[in-house]
Amino acid sequence: MRVVVFISGRGSNLQALLEQQNNYTISHVISNCSQAAGLQIAQDYGVATTVISWRDPKQAETKALALLNDINPDLIVLAGFMRVLSADFVSNFPFKIINIHPSLLPLYPGLNTHQRALNNQQSIHGATVHFVDQYLDQGRSISQCQIKITAEDTAETLAHRLLSKEHQLLTTTVNKIASGEIYWQDNQLYYNNQVITQPIVWSKI
Ligand code: GRF
């Protein structure tokens, strides 16, 4: 399975994906930011990279679409990609774009998820891998990981503790999509040939 990863910055999820290419190959990395540290990580793995400025989103999507039409990926992974893709763009890849978001969606779409979980005195926090549609962080959830929130936690400690779990969640999910264990068919999400209506949680708290 050929995978293209979109990033905007650090690229730790990209690195985890590069390390765990069991059932898939990352063939290209696209960044909207030329300074993204993740670009160097991709290059260290010998993966082709392209920077596309998103200052004019319509133009950027036209360029990205042309590139993707050449690459013809089976899956597009948004891993810390900080731009919202238009309905038009997404419609070219139905159920072929996934995103990792640092909250237990539908809770806390958007930014500052860790602080918002703390402000609401949640006892459990986590991350979600979901399909991407035209709405921010609203596409159908596929899988989630959970962590406990302690009285000492700050947004920083939560973000730090969650990140390694995010890496596991994303790499496991992509590998299971690539192996055919997770798939979308006839408007339903399947895991191990069973229709599932809730996100998969491999290690529930
Ligand atoms: C991660 O927390 C991810 O959930 C969010 O952005 C962050 C990206 O981190 N969407 P990195 O660039 O993968 O290190």
py3Dmol code that shows the C-alpha trace and the ligand (Angstrom):
import py3Dmol

protein = """\
ATOM      1  CA  MET A   1       0.000   0.000   0.000  1.00  0.00           C
ATOM      2  CA  ARG A   2       1.349   3.390  -1.063  1.00  0.00           C
ATOM      3  CA  VAL A   3       0.974   6.140   1.541  1.00  0.00           C
ATOM      4  CA  VAL A   4       1.491   9.901   1.249  1.00  0.00           C
ATOM      5  CA  VAL A   5       1.920  11.860   4.500  1.00  0.00           C
ATOM      6  CA  PHE A   6       1.061  15.555   4.928  1.00  0.00           C
ATOM      7  CA  ILE A   7       2.870  17.446   7.703  1.00  0.00           C
ATOM      8  CA  SER A   8       3.354  21.001   8.947  1.00  0.00           C
ATOM      9  CA  GLY A   9       6.017  20.736  11.644  1.00  0.00           C
ATOM     10  CA  ARG A  10       7.939  18.472  14.007  1.00  0.00           C
ATOM     11  CA  GLY A  11       7.070  15.208  12.271  1.00  0.00           C
ATOM     12  CA  SER A  12       7.196  12.790  15.214  1.00  0.00           C
ATOM     13  CA  ASN A  13       4.134  10.934  13.907  1.00  0.00           C
ATOM     14  CA  LEU A  14       5.762  10.819  10.477  1.00  0.00           C
ATOM     15  CA  GLN A  15       8.893   9.345  12.059  1.00  0.00           C
ATOM     16  CA  ALA A  16       6.824   6.662  13.819  1.00  0.00           C
ATOM     17  CA  LEU A  17       5.126   5.846  10.498  1.00  0.00           C
ATOM     18  CA  LEU A  18       8.496   5.623   8.752  1.00  0.00           C
ATOM     19  CA  GLU A  19       9.782   3.242  11.440  1.00  0.00           C
ATOM     20  CA  GLN A  20       6.742   0.937  11.249  1.00  0.00           C
ATOM     21  CA  GLN A  21       6.339   0.430   7.491  1.00  0.00           C
ATOM     22  CA  ASN A  22       5.284  -3.213   7.748  1.00  0.00           C
ATOM     23  CA  ASN A  23       2.310  -3.363   5.384  1.00  0.00           C
ATOM     24  CA  TYR A  24       2.764  -0.036   3.609  1.00  0.00           C
ATOM     25  CA  THR A  25       5.386   2.224   2.046  1.00  0.00           C
ATOM     26  CA  ILE A  26       5.554   5.974   2.485  1.00  0.00           C
ATOM     27  CA  SER A  27       6.248   7.207  -1.003  1.00  0.00           C
ATOM     28  CA  HIS A  28       6.042  10.972  -0.533  1.00  0.00           C
ATOM     29  CA  VAL A  29       5.816  13.638   2.165  1.00  0.00           C
ATOM     30  CA  ILE A  30       4.093  16.960   1.509  1.00  0.00           C
ATOM     31  CA  SER A  31       4.536  19.956   3.812  1.00  0.00           C
ATOM     32  CA  ASN A  32       2.912  23.374   3.728  1.00  0.00           C
ATOM     33  CA  CYS A  33       5.911  24.733   5.607  1.00  0.00           C
ATOM     34  CA  SER A  34       9.475  24.737   4.271  1.00  0.00           C
ATOM     35  CA  GLN A  35      10.859  24.867   7.838  1.00  0.00           C
ATOM     36  CA  ALA A  36       9.052  21.720   8.989  1.00  0.00           C
ATOM     37  CA  ALA A  37      11.535  19.501  10.867  1.00  0.00           C
ATOM     38  CA  GLY A  38       9.678  16.477   9.529  1.00  0.00           C
ATOM     39  CA  LEU A  39      11.034  17.192   6.028  1.00  0.00           C
ATOM     40  CA  GLN A  40      14.548  16.281   7.195  1.00  0.00           C
ATOM     41  CA  ILE A  41      13.219  13.105   8.823  1.00  0.00           C
ATOM     42  CA  ALA A  42      11.644  12.076   5.496  1.00  0.00           C
ATOM     43  CA  GLN A  43      14.839  12.870   3.606  1.00  0.00           C
ATOM     44  CA  ASP A  44      16.882  10.813   6.095  1.00  0.00           C
ATOM     45  CA  TYR A  45      14.679   7.862   5.126  1.00  0.00           C
ATOM     46  CA  GLY A  46      15.172   8.611   1.431  1.00  0.00           C
ATOM     47  CA  VAL A  47      11.533   9.624   0.973  1.00  0.00           C
ATOM     48  CA  ALA A  48      10.712  12.305  -1.601  1.00  0.00           C
ATOM     49  CA  THR A  49       9.391  15.581  -0.194  1.00  0.00           C
ATOM     50  CA  THR A  50       7.497  18.498  -1.688  1.00  0.00           C
ATOM     51  CA  VAL A  51       6.796  21.847  -0.042  1.00  0.00           C
ATOM     52  CA  ILE A  52       3.608  23.563  -1.161  1.00  0.00           C
ATOM     53  CA  SER A  53       2.834  27.005   0.275  1.00  0.00           C
ATOM     54  CA  TRP A  54      -0.754  27.148   1.498  1.00  0.00           C
ATOM     55  CA  ARG A  55      -0.929  30.955   1.398  1.00  0.00           C
ATOM     56  CA  ASP A  56      -3.428  30.601  -1.443  1.00  0.00           C
ATOM     57  CA  PRO A  57      -5.304  27.423  -0.420  1.00  0.00           C
ATOM     58  CA  LYS A  58      -7.002  26.958  -3.799  1.00  0.00           C
ATOM     59  CA  GLN A  59      -3.725  27.117  -5.673  1.00  0.00           C
ATOM     60  CA  ALA A  60      -2.076  24.874  -3.094  1.00  0.00           C
ATOM     61  CA  GLU A  61      -4.766  22.235  -3.470  1.00  0.00           C
ATOM     62  CA  THR A  62      -4.458  22.335  -7.262  1.00  0.00           C
ATOM     63  CA  LYS A  63      -0.719  21.659  -6.929  1.00  0.00           C
ATOM     64  CA  ALA A  64      -1.230  18.944  -4.319  1.00  0.00           C
ATOM     65  CA  LEU A  65      -3.901  17.292  -6.454  1.00  0.00           C
ATOM     66  CA  ALA A  66      -1.628  17.212  -9.517  1.00  0.00           C
ATOM     67  CA  LEU A  67       1.140  15.640  -7.446  1.00  0.00           C
ATOM     68  CA  LEU A  68      -1.219  13.102  -5.880  1.00  0.00           C
ATOM     69  CA  ASN A  69      -2.633  12.172  -9.287  1.00  0.00           C
ATOM     70  CA  ASP A  70       0.938  11.293 -10.329  1.00  0.00           C
ATOM     71  CA  ILE A  71       1.693   9.322  -7.169  1.00  0.00           C
ATOM     72  CA  ASN A  72      -1.732   7.640  -7.012  1.00  0.00           C
ATOM     73  CA  PRO A  73      -1.589   6.824  -3.291  1.00  0.00           C
ATOM     74  CA  ASP A  74      -3.842   4.262  -1.607  1.00  0.00           C
ATOM     75  CA  LEU A  75      -3.949   6.326   1.579  1.00  0.00           C
ATOM     76  CA  ILE A  76      -3.204   9.913   2.590  1.00  0.00           C
ATOM     77  CA  VAL A  77      -2.262  10.498   6.227  1.00  0.00           C
ATOM     78  CA  LEU A  78      -2.478  13.952   7.783  1.00  0.00           C
ATOM     79  CA  ALA A  79       0.078  13.824  10.608  1.00  0.00           C
ATOM     80  CA  GLY A  80       0.198  17.241  12.238  1.00  0.00           C
ATOM     81  CA  PHE A  81      -0.956  18.958   9.047  1.00  0.00           C
ATOM     82  CA  MET A  82      -2.337  22.309  10.216  1.00  0.00           C
ATOM     83  CA  ARG A  83      -4.514  23.262   7.250  1.00  0.00           C
ATOM     84  CA  VAL A  84      -8.140  22.378   6.544  1.00  0.00           C
ATOM     85  CA  LEU A  85      -8.712  20.736   3.164  1.00  0.00           C
ATOM     86  CA  SER A  86     -11.670  21.893   1.075  1.00  0.00           C
ATOM     87  CA  ALA A  87     -14.720  19.763   0.291  1.00  0.00           C
ATOM     88  CA  ASP A  88     -13.656  19.777  -3.356  1.00  0.00           C
ATOM     89  CA  PHE A  89     -10.211  18.435  -2.576  1.00  0.00           C
ATOM     90  CA  VAL A  90     -11.436  15.800  -0.131  1.00  0.00           C
ATOM     91  CA  SER A  91     -14.059  14.571  -2.620  1.00  0.00           C
ATOM     92  CA  ASN A  92     -11.218  13.281  -4.812  1.00  0.00           C
ATOM     93  CA  PHE A  93     -10.217  10.789  -2.110  1.00  0.00           C
ATOM     94  CA  PRO A  94     -13.333   9.508  -0.334  1.00  0.00           C
ATOM     95  CA  PHE A  95     -12.374   7.525   2.793  1.00  0.00           C
ATOM     96  CA  LYS A  96      -8.751   7.603   1.681  1.00  0.00           C
ATOM     97  CA  ILE A  97      -7.627  10.494   3.889  1.00  0.00           C
ATOM     98  CA  ILE A  98      -7.108  10.011   7.620  1.00  0.00           C
ATOM     99  CA  ASN A  99      -5.976  12.399  10.349  1.00  0.00           C
ATOM    100  CA  ILE A 100      -4.592  12.015  13.862  1.00  0.00           C
ATOM    101  CA  HIS A 101      -6.166  14.398  16.352  1.00  0.00           C
ATOM    102  CA  PRO A 102      -5.081  14.766  19.995  1.00  0.00           C
ATOM    103  CA  SER A 103      -8.461  14.345  21.719  1.00  0.00           C
ATOM    104  CA  LEU A 104     -11.190  11.780  22.162  1.00  0.00           C
ATOM    105  CA  LEU A 105     -13.387  13.054  19.334  1.00  0.00           C
ATOM    106  CA  PRO A 106     -16.145  14.202  19.190  1.00  0.00           C
ATOM    107  CA  LEU A 107     -14.740  16.010  22.245  1.00  0.00           C
ATOM    108  CA  TYR A 108     -12.463  18.956  21.480  1.00  0.00           C
ATOM    109  CA  PRO A 109     -12.117  19.343  17.737  1.00  0.00           C
ATOM    110  CA  GLY A 110      -9.697  22.144  16.793  1.00  0.00           C
ATOM    111  CA  LEU A 111      -6.809  23.508  18.866  1.00  0.00           C
ATOM    112  CA  ASN A 112      -5.709  23.484  22.540  1.00  0.00           C
ATOM    113  CA  THR A 113      -7.248  20.088  23.166  1.00  0.00           C
ATOM    114  CA  HIS A 114      -5.138  19.265  26.248  1.00  0.00           C
ATOM    115  CA  GLN A 115      -5.981  22.492  28.073  1.00  0.00           C
ATOM    116  CA  ARG A 116      -9.659  22.147  27.201  1.00  0.00           C
ATOM    117  CA  ALA A 117      -9.736  18.598  28.617  1.00  0.00           C
ATOM    118  CA  LEU A 118      -8.124  19.918  31.829  1.00  0.00           C
ATOM    119  CA  ASN A 119     -10.497  22.888  32.040  1.00  0.00           C
ATOM    120  CA  ASN A 120     -13.442  20.504  31.872  1.00  0.00           C
ATOM    121  CA  GLN A 121     -11.934  18.307  34.593  1.00  0.00           C
ATOM    122  CA  GLN A 122     -11.947  15.225  32.399  1.00  0.00           C
ATOM    123  CA  SER A 123     -10.415  12.138  33.973  1.00  0.00           C
ATOM    124  CA  ILE A 124      -9.554  10.532  30.633  1.00  0.00           C
ATOM    125  CA  HIS A 125      -7.942  12.097  27.585  1.00  0.00           C
ATOM    126  CA  GLY A 126      -6.683  10.581  24.365  1.00  0.00           C
ATOM    127  CA  ALA A 127      -6.260  10.764  20.618  1.00  0.00           C
ATOM    128  CA  THR A 128      -8.341   9.761  17.619  1.00  0.00           C
ATOM    129  CA  VAL A 129      -7.575   8.608  14.096  1.00  0.00           C
ATOM    130  CA  HIS A 130     -10.478   9.574  11.848  1.00  0.00           C
ATOM    131  CA  PHE A 131     -11.433   9.836   8.201  1.00  0.00           C
ATOM    132  CA  VAL A 132     -11.191  13.364   6.847  1.00  0.00           C
ATOM    133  CA  ASP A 133     -14.209  15.099   5.379  1.00  0.00           C
ATOM    134  CA  GLN A 134     -14.685  18.792   4.652  1.00  0.00           C
ATOM    135  CA  TYR A 135     -15.403  19.643   8.297  1.00  0.00           C
ATOM    136  CA  LEU A 136     -12.625  20.149  10.833  1.00  0.00           C
ATOM    137  CA  ASP A 137     -12.031  16.974  12.903  1.00  0.00           C
ATOM    138  CA  GLN A 138     -15.549  15.685  12.199  1.00  0.00           C
ATOM    139  CA  GLY A 139     -15.067  12.722   9.857  1.00  0.00           C
ATOM    140  CA  ARG A 140     -15.917   9.236  11.050  1.00  0.00           C
ATOM    141  CA  SER A 141     -13.633   8.097  13.894  1.00  0.00           C
ATOM    142  CA  ILE A 142     -11.697   4.876  13.299  1.00  0.00           C
ATOM    143  CA  SER A 143      -9.605   4.288  16.410  1.00  0.00           C
ATOM    144  CA  GLN A 144      -8.682   5.903  19.709  1.00  0.00           C
ATOM    145  CA  CYS A 145      -6.116   5.636  22.499  1.00  0.00           C
ATOM    146  CA  GLN A 146      -6.717   6.769  26.053  1.00  0.00           C
ATOM    147  CA  ILE A 147      -4.619   8.118  28.935  1.00  0.00           C
ATOM    148  CA  LYS A 148      -5.577   8.988  32.503  1.00  0.00           C
ATOM    149  CA  ILE A 149      -5.456  12.613  33.608  1.00  0.00           C
ATOM    150  CA  THR A 150      -3.904  13.096  37.047  1.00  0.00           C
ATOM    151  CA  ALA A 151      -4.258  16.038  39.446  1.00  0.00           C
ATOM    152  CA  GLU A 152      -0.682  17.116  38.626  1.00  0.00           C
ATOM    153  CA  ASP A 153      -1.179  17.223  34.864  1.00  0.00           C
ATOM    154  CA  THR A 154      -0.647  20.366  32.822  1.00  0.00           C
ATOM    155  CA  ALA A 155      -1.331  20.795  29.107  1.00  0.00           C
ATOM    156  CA  GLU A 156       2.394  20.124  28.547  1.00  0.00           C
ATOM    157  CA  THR A 157       2.591  16.891  30.558  1.00  0.00           C
ATOM    158  CA  LEU A 158      -0.588  15.630  28.908  1.00  0.00           C
ATOM    159  CA  ALA A 159       0.685  16.449  25.418  1.00  0.00           C
ATOM    160  CA  HIS A 160       3.985  14.740  26.192  1.00  0.00           C
ATOM    161  CA  ARG A 161       2.401  11.590  27.646  1.00  0.00           C
ATOM    162  CA  LEU A 162      -0.140  11.323  24.857  1.00  0.00           C
ATOM    163  CA  LEU A 163       2.356  11.699  22.030  1.00  0.00           C
ATOM    164  CA  SER A 164       3.961   8.251  22.329  1.00  0.00           C
ATOM    165  CA  LYS A 165       0.470   6.718  22.490  1.00  0.00           C
ATOM    166  CA  GLU A 166      -0.473   8.691  19.362  1.00  0.00           C
ATOM    167  CA  HIS A 167       2.476   7.172  17.542  1.00  0.00           C
ATOM    168  CA  GLN A 168       1.340   3.648  18.445  1.00  0.00           C
ATOM    169  CA  LEU A 169      -2.261   4.428  17.540  1.00  0.00           C
ATOM    170  CA  LEU A 170      -1.427   5.887  14.158  1.00  0.00           C
ATOM    171  CA  THR A 171       1.069   3.221  13.110  1.00  0.00           C
ATOM    172  CA  THR A 172      -1.204   0.390  14.242  1.00  0.00           C
ATOM    173  CA  THR A 173      -4.187   1.905  12.450  1.00  0.00           C
ATOM    174  CA  VAL A 174      -2.314   2.495   9.192  1.00  0.00           C
ATOM    175  CA  ASN A 175      -0.852  -1.015   9.271  1.00  0.00           C
ATOM    176  CA  LYS A 176      -4.310  -2.494   9.835  1.00  0.00           C
ATOM    177  CA  ILE A 177      -5.793  -0.449   6.989  1.00  0.00           C
ATOM    178  CA  ALA A 178      -2.938  -1.608   4.774  1.00  0.00           C
ATOM    179  CA  SER A 179      -3.421  -5.255   5.775  1.00  0.00           C
ATOM    180  CA  GLY A 180      -7.167  -5.041   5.097  1.00  0.00           C
ATOM    181  CA  GLU A 181      -8.172  -5.591   8.751  1.00  0.00           C
ATOM    182  CA  ILE A 182      -9.780  -2.139   8.805  1.00  0.00           C
ATOM    183  CA  TYR A 183     -11.795  -0.997   5.794  1.00  0.00           C
ATOM    184  CA  TRP A 184     -14.726   1.140   4.689  1.00  0.00           C
ATOM    185  CA  GLN A 185     -17.384  -0.457   2.525  1.00  0.00           C
ATOM    186  CA  ASP A 186     -21.008   0.380   1.654  1.00  0.00           C
ATOM    187  CA  ASN A 187     -21.039   3.297   4.075  1.00  0.00           C
ATOM    188  CA  GLN A 188     -19.824   1.218   7.004  1.00  0.00           C
ATOM    189  CA  LEU A 189     -16.602   0.755   8.909  1.00  0.00           C
ATOM    190  CA  TYR A 190     -15.307  -2.803   9.230  1.00  0.00           C
ATOM    191  CA  TYR A 191     -12.764  -4.252  11.633  1.00  0.00           C
ATOM    192  CA  ASN A 192     -11.869  -7.923  11.230  1.00  0.00           C
ATOM    193  CA  ASN A 193     -14.852  -8.316   8.876  1.00  0.00           C
ATOM    194  CA  GLN A 194     -17.330  -7.043  11.509  1.00  0.00           C
ATOM    195  CA  VAL A 195     -19.218  -3.775  11.127  1.00  0.00           C
ATOM    196  CA  ILE A 196     -18.215  -1.450  13.969  1.00  0.00           C
ATOM    197  CA  THR A 197     -20.137   1.600  15.103  1.00  0.00           C
ATOM    198  CA  GLN A 198     -17.686   2.816  17.749  1.00  0.00           C
ATOM    199  CA  PRO A 199     -13.993   3.642  17.341  1.00  0.00           C
ATOM    200  CA  ILE A 200     -11.572   0.778  18.021  1.00  0.00           C
ATOM    201  CA  VAL A 201      -9.761   1.175  21.366  1.00  0.00           C
ATOM    202  CA  TRP A 202      -6.944  -1.362  21.686  1.00  0.00           C
ATOM    203  CA  SER A 203      -6.056  -0.545  25.299  1.00  0.00           C
ATOM    204  CA  LYS A 204      -9.071   0.824  27.080  1.00  0.00           C
ATOM    205  CA  ILE A 205      -8.595   2.524  30.456  1.00  0.00           C
TER     206      ILE A 205
END
"""
ligand_1 = """\
14
GRF
C 0.153 15.663 17.111
O -0.158 15.890 18.444
C -1.087 15.350 16.312
O -2.048 14.665 17.054
C -1.606 16.724 15.973
O -0.462 17.497 15.745
C 0.645 16.943 16.446
C 1.702 16.679 15.413
O 2.918 16.284 15.974
N -2.537 16.664 14.861
P 4.098 15.764 15.050
O 4.373 16.827 14.021
O 3.644 14.471 14.429
O 5.252 15.557 15.974
"""
view = py3Dmol.view(width=600, height=400)
view.addModel(protein, "pdb")
view.setStyle({"model": 0}, {"cartoon": {"style": "trace"}})
view.addModel(ligand_1, "xyz")
view.setStyle({"model": 1}, {"stick": {}})
view.zoomTo()
view.show()
